[in-house]
Amino acid sequence: QVQLVESGGGLVQAGGSLRLSCAASGRFLSINVMGWYRQAPGKQRELVAAITSIGRTNYADSVKGRFTISRDNAKNTVYMQMNSLEPEDTAVYYCYGEVITPDYVGMDYWGKGTLVTVSS
């Protein structure tokens, strides 16, 4: 089994910053893509940012220039630095990973989510 555990959410004023972290543990060979989705109340879950094992990144247009995703492959951890936060960024943020199991099967795993609240 694989576990993804997020940390770093909280309450911040508009214009402030937060850094999210997500650490993967368990039995797997590697993690191809790690990233973050978010879900605001009454809205669908959406991709925020993703990063491959070789560092290629992808961002939602709404966060480009404000959020930066990075990862430490040795620690199986992904980070997301969120700057210039806006009330519209308020959501539960979910970490995910495309994991290669010991049986060479690709599987997606999700964290339980961490709440980010941006006050105006």
N, C-alpha and C positions, 0 to 999 in steps of 0.2 A: 504494500500500500504506500501511497505517496501523500504527503501532507504539505500544503502551502499555508503559511501563517503570515498574515499581514500585521503591520504595526505602523504607527505614525499619524493616524488620523486625529481629528480634534476640531476645536472651534478656533477660528481666526477671523480677524477683521478684514474687510475688503482691502486689497493692496498688499496683504501679508503673504507669508510663505509657509509651506509645510513640506516635509520630506516623508514619503511613504517608503516602507521597506517590505519585502516579501521573501521569506526564506523557505526553500523546498527541502524536504527530508524524506527518507524512506529508501526503498529499493528501486533504483533505475540506473540505466546506463548513461543517459545524457538528457539534456533538455534543449530542444531545438529553438523554440520561441518562448519567451516570457513576456508578459505584458500586463496591462491594466485596462479593465473595463469599468464603467460606472453606470449607476442607475439612480436617477432622481425620482422623487415621488411622482407617480402618475405617468412616468415615461419608460420607454424601453431601454434595456441595457445597451450601451454603446461603447465601441472601442475608443479608448483614450490614446494609448501609445503601446507600441510593441517593439521588441528588440530580438534579433536573432543571436545565435551563439557566436557569430563573428562580428557582431556589433552593428548590423544594419538596423536602422530605426524607421518607424512609421508613426505619424501623429495625426490625430484628428485636426481638422482645420481650426477648430475653435480653441485649441491649446497651443498651436504652433507659436514659437517665440516666447512662450511663458513656461511651458513644462519641458523637462529634460529627463529622458529615461536612460538608465545605465544598468549594467549588471556586472557581477563578480562571479565568473564561472567556477572559480575554485571554491567559493562559498555557496554556490547554487542560489544566489540571492539577486533579486532585481530591485532597483530603486527608482523612485520618480521624484524629482525636485520640482515643486510647484510654486511658481512665483507669480506675483501680480494677480493673486486670486480674486475672483469675482463671485458675487452671490450666485450666479448661474452655475458655478462649479460645485455647488452644494449637492452631494450625492453620497451613496454608498459606493466605495471603490473596491473592486474585486481584482485580485491577482489571479492570473492563470498561467499554466505552463503546458506546452506540448512535449510530453515526456516519452522517451524511448525506454520501454520496460526491459528487464533481463531476457525476455523472450523475443526481443526485437520487434515489439508491437508499439505503435504510436498511440498514445492516449492523452486526452485532455484532462487536466485537473484544475480545480478552482479552490481558492481560499474562501473563508466565510464572510469576508468583507470588513471594511473599516469605514466608519462614517466621517466624512469631511463636511463641516458646516462653515460657511462663509457669511458673516454678518455684514450688513450694509451700514 
